[in-house]
Structure formats: C-alpha cells, structure tokens
Amino acid sequence: MEEINDSVFGLLKYEDYWTKAGTINIFGKDEQVKIIIVADEEPEFEDSQREAYTEFFKQKDNLAKDFEKALFDYYKSILPEYRDRLGDDADSLLPILSNQEELSKLVKVTDIYFPETYGEEIRIVGILFNCTWTDKGLAVKFENEKVVKVGIQDIIL
C-alpha cells in the first residue's frame, strides 16, 4: 500500500483513492470518519480539492451544524413517502422525530469525500452516511461551503 505525506492533506494511503482517518463532531459527538481524496495512484491533486479540504476543516464546526439541519429537513421531507413504503417496519426504521439530535440514532457518518472537479473552480465536499432506511447510503453535498443537495450517495459519488 503506497503512502505519501502531502503538504495540505497530510499522511495519505492509497486504496483505489487516497485516504486517511479523521474525526468530525456531529450531533454533539466526535465520530471517526474516513477522509477520501479522489485521485489516481500517481497523486495529482487538484487545487480545488486542496482548497475544499482547507476550507472545510477551517469551518467544520459551523458546516456540521449546516449539514445536521439539512439532514433533518431532508428526513422530514421523505418521511411520509418512505413510511408508507416500509409499512410495519416504518416505526423502527423511520420513526417520527421531534428534533434533529434524535436523527443520530438513524444515521452514521462514514466518510468525508473530496471529489475531482476536472478543472472547475468550485470546492466540492460530500459527507457520506449509512442510514436505517436505505442501503444506498445518504450524502450531503457542499459546494463552496454551502449545502446544495441531500440524498442518496449517488449525488456525490
């Protein structure tokens, strides 16, 4: 397994993409995550990835509040449709929640994802989650430190 020590990202290992361990505070708890920087084995990271990483971690506490709220708003928006689909399993997989902190029982952050932008001057970050109601996972997509989309992980991968 190849390793490099990048001036911005720090120590990275190559596993089909460049990774390292990290933490993020979500719903009041520090959670372990995999940080993923998408690039070929010959690491030629884009400036936009470096800038996205730097800005995200500079503002991570405020951005965490943004994606917590976005997740809860998304959850409330899909709740009726998904509960109808799940039938008897709805109460265990998609309970009716009274506040966003309760969402922490249903979602688990797994990765912070910095995709390639192919020359676009935009900072993109994806926060990836496992959740109780779909095996496709959940993602929050940021562009230039603003939440632009919440949905299944296809929105960022």
C-alpha positions as CSV (number, residue, x, y, z in Angstrom):
1,M,0.0,0.0,0.0
2,E,1.5,3.3,-1.1
3,E,1.7,6.2,1.3
4,I,2.5,9.9,0.8
5,N,2.8,12.9,3.0
6,D,1.1,15.7,1.2
7,S,1.7,19.3,2.3
8,V,-2.1,20.0,2.6
9,F,-3.7,16.6,3.3
10,G,-1.0,15.1,5.5
11,L,-0.2,11.4,5.5
12,L,-2.4,9.5,3.0
13,K,-2.7,5.9,2.0
14,Y,-3.7,4.7,-1.5
15,E,-6.7,2.3,-1.5
16,D,-8.3,2.9,-5.0
17,Y,-8.2,6.6,-3.9
18,W,-6.2,8.5,-1.2
19,T,-7.5,8.1,2.4
20,K,-6.7,8.9,6.0
21,A,-8.6,8.7,9.3
22,G,-10.2,11.8,10.7
23,T,-12.9,12.9,13.1
24,I,-15.9,15.2,12.9
25,N,-18.3,16.3,15.5
26,I,-21.9,15.5,14.6
27,F,-24.9,15.8,16.9
28,G,-22.6,16.6,19.7
29,K,-20.3,13.6,19.4
30,D,-16.9,13.2,17.8
31,E,-17.2,10.5,15.1
32,Q,-14.4,8.6,13.3
33,V,-14.5,9.0,9.6
34,K,-12.5,8.1,6.5
35,I,-11.3,11.1,4.6
36,I,-11.2,10.4,0.9
37,I,-9.4,12.5,-1.7
38,V,-10.2,11.2,-5.2
39,A,-7.1,10.9,-7.4
40,D,-5.2,8.3,-9.3
41,E,-2.4,6.3,-7.8
42,E,0.0,8.9,-9.2
43,P,-1.3,11.7,-6.9
44,E,-2.0,14.8,-8.9
45,F,-4.5,16.5,-6.6
46,E,-6.5,19.4,-8.0
47,D,-6.2,22.9,-6.4
48,S,-10.0,22.8,-5.9
49,Q,-9.6,19.7,-3.8
50,R,-6.9,21.3,-1.6
51,E,-9.0,24.4,-1.2
52,A,-12.1,22.4,-0.4
53,Y,-10.2,20.4,2.2
54,T,-8.7,23.5,3.8
55,E,-11.9,25.5,3.9
56,F,-14.0,22.6,5.1
57,F,-11.7,21.8,8.1
58,K,-11.3,25.5,8.8
59,Q,-15.1,25.8,9.1
60,K,-16.1,22.2,10.1
61,D,-18.0,23.1,13.3
62,N,-20.3,25.6,11.5
63,L,-20.6,23.3,8.5
64,A,-21.6,20.4,10.7
65,K,-24.5,22.5,12.0
66,D,-25.5,23.2,8.4
67,F,-25.5,19.5,7.4
68,E,-27.2,18.4,10.6
69,K,-30.1,20.8,9.8
70,A,-30.1,19.8,6.1
71,L,-30.2,16.1,7.1
72,F,-33.2,16.7,9.4
73,D,-35.0,18.8,6.8
74,Y,-34.4,16.0,4.2
75,Y,-35.6,13.4,6.7
76,K,-38.8,15.3,7.4
77,S,-39.4,15.7,3.6
78,I,-39.1,11.9,2.8
79,L,-40.8,10.7,6.0
80,P,-44.4,10.3,4.7
81,E,-43.4,8.5,1.4
82,Y,-40.9,6.2,2.9
83,R,-43.1,5.3,5.9
84,D,-45.8,4.3,3.5
85,R,-43.4,2.1,1.6
86,L,-42.0,0.4,4.7
87,G,-45.3,-0.5,6.3
88,D,-44.8,-2.4,9.5
89,D,-41.1,-1.6,9.7
90,A,-41.7,2.2,9.5
91,D,-41.6,2.8,13.2
92,S,-38.2,1.1,13.7
93,L,-36.5,2.4,10.5
94,L,-38.1,5.8,10.1
95,P,-39.7,6.9,13.4
96,I,-41.3,10.3,13.8
97,L,-38.7,12.5,15.4
98,S,-39.2,15.6,17.5
99,N,-35.7,17.2,17.0
100,Q,-32.7,16.8,14.8
101,E,-30.5,15.3,17.6
102,E,-32.7,12.2,17.5
103,L,-31.5,11.7,13.9
104,S,-28.2,10.5,15.3
105,K,-29.8,7.1,16.1
106,L,-30.7,6.6,12.5
107,V,-27.6,7.9,10.6
108,K,-23.9,7.2,11.0
109,V,-21.3,9.4,9.3
110,T,-18.7,7.3,7.5
111,D,-16.7,9.4,5.1
112,I,-15.8,12.9,4.1
113,Y,-15.3,12.9,0.3
114,F,-13.3,15.3,-1.8
115,P,-14.0,14.5,-5.5
116,E,-12.2,15.7,-8.5
117,T,-13.7,18.8,-10.2
118,Y,-12.0,18.4,-13.6
119,G,-10.8,22.0,-13.7
120,E,-13.9,23.6,-12.4
121,E,-13.2,26.3,-9.9
122,I,-15.5,25.0,-7.3
123,R,-14.9,23.5,-3.9
124,I,-17.0,20.3,-3.5
125,V,-17.2,18.2,-0.4
126,G,-19.5,15.2,0.3
127,I,-20.4,13.9,3.7
128,L,-21.4,10.3,3.5
129,F,-23.6,8.4,5.9
130,N,-25.1,5.0,6.5
131,C,-28.8,5.2,7.5
132,T,-31.6,2.9,8.6
133,W,-34.0,3.4,5.7
134,T,-31.9,2.7,2.6
135,D,-28.9,0.5,1.8
136,K,-27.8,3.1,-0.8
137,G,-26.5,5.4,1.9
138,L,-27.1,9.1,2.3
139,A,-25.0,12.1,1.4
140,V,-24.8,15.9,1.9
141,K,-23.2,17.7,-0.9
142,F,-21.4,21.1,-0.3
143,E,-20.3,23.5,-3.0
144,N,-18.2,26.4,-1.8
145,E,-19.1,25.6,1.8
146,K,-22.9,25.7,1.1
147,V,-25.2,22.7,1.3
148,V,-26.6,22.3,-2.2
149,K,-28.1,18.8,-2.0
150,V,-29.1,15.9,0.3
151,G,-30.0,12.5,-1.0
152,I,-28.7,9.0,-1.7
153,Q,-24.9,8.8,-2.1
154,D,-25.2,8.9,-5.9
155,I,-25.4,12.8,-5.6
156,I,-21.7,12.9,-4.9
157,L,-20.1,9.6,-5.9
